Amino acid sequence: MPVFPLVPPRSSVTLQQIVNWARTFPECVPVLGTSGFSQEPAITFANDVMQKILAQGMDWKWNRAYIPPFMTVALQQDYPTQITDISWLESCRMIDINNSTNNGNLAPKPMYALEVLRDINLTSIQANPFNICFVQNYLATFGVWTPNTAFLCGYGQSMTPKSPIQSFVDTNGNILYIDSTVLNLNLESPGFVNGPINLPPTAPYGTTGTVQPVLPPESPAGATVLDGTVTWTVAPSNGYTIRLNPLPPLSGLAWLMWPVYQRKASLFVTIQQTIDPIPDEYAYLFRSGFLAMCYDHVGSPKATTQYAKWEEQIMTALKAADREQEGFTLYPSTGLTGGGVSANWSVSIGPGWPYGTGYAGL
């Protein structure tokens, strides 16, 4: 994929500008003062307003971000990441990365949508994944380090090679994993044709050494350690893991997963910060909510009216997205002649599994 800033700036409006504007209302002067750079209660108001706007059920396009695409591993359900600001997952596409139809621009690589769920239980079912959710890194399942063991990559292979789970926790509590995102795979990456593809020298895969690597306690996220020819990367303890269902199967296809998520609100710590990620054209929502907070703080009778006005403005902004159709597809849960029970009794028929076990082959 093209390399973009992970969190590009969206706003040029600072909290100080919002405070200066609110001071033009006489009722707000006792709260904010007549001038200067008083931090409180402005910062508390700002954090409350930001949480309210981003807590809406709408997937604001300006608050959208990508998780760097990562490779699946046979029988591995959980994939730690460096991402620390997931509020909720919007969607995910999985790309048949070894498909060679894009070689010579013959056709695009096949890709499929996954169904986003709030939670996914651990499973032993093997099939092409069709469900996805996120959990905290510290709640993920991990493998066990073993010496002189090959940790292999599915890219450039005719089928997913057998490999242990590519993450573990060292004796100092650091979460270590093989970071496939350093391969920078994308839709234009060459597919498999008659022979394996050589990985770049920076690829983190290889064979472990004879002694388990151990990093200092609370090592910084992104730090790496060489273990034989394997490179392990530290995952942030406050980061998030992507969980798939079912398990990518042995001798199946290797998939490149490309999730999309909404960012959670970052906290204000100074009034010199911008109101990012809220773009300038939506700054009116922030100003309106900030004013309502000020009125409420001083006990002004205008607070109720201002809160109602703010709520109406948020709903108007949300409804503006109704002008665009959703890109989802409806699947039947039952056939015309009845039935509807999956042959795999542990997986219910639904949008991600519409036709029973036969759907696993895509």
Helices and strands as residue ranges (DSSP letters): H 15-22, G 26-28, H 29-32, H 42-54, G 61-63, E 64-66, E 70-71, E 78-80, E 86-96, G 100-105, E 111-113, E 115-116, E 131-136, G 137-139, E 150-151, E 167-169, E 175-177, G 180-183, E 206-207, E 224-227, E 230-235, E 240-245, E 255-263, G 280-282, H 283-298, H 302-319, G 320-323, G 356-361
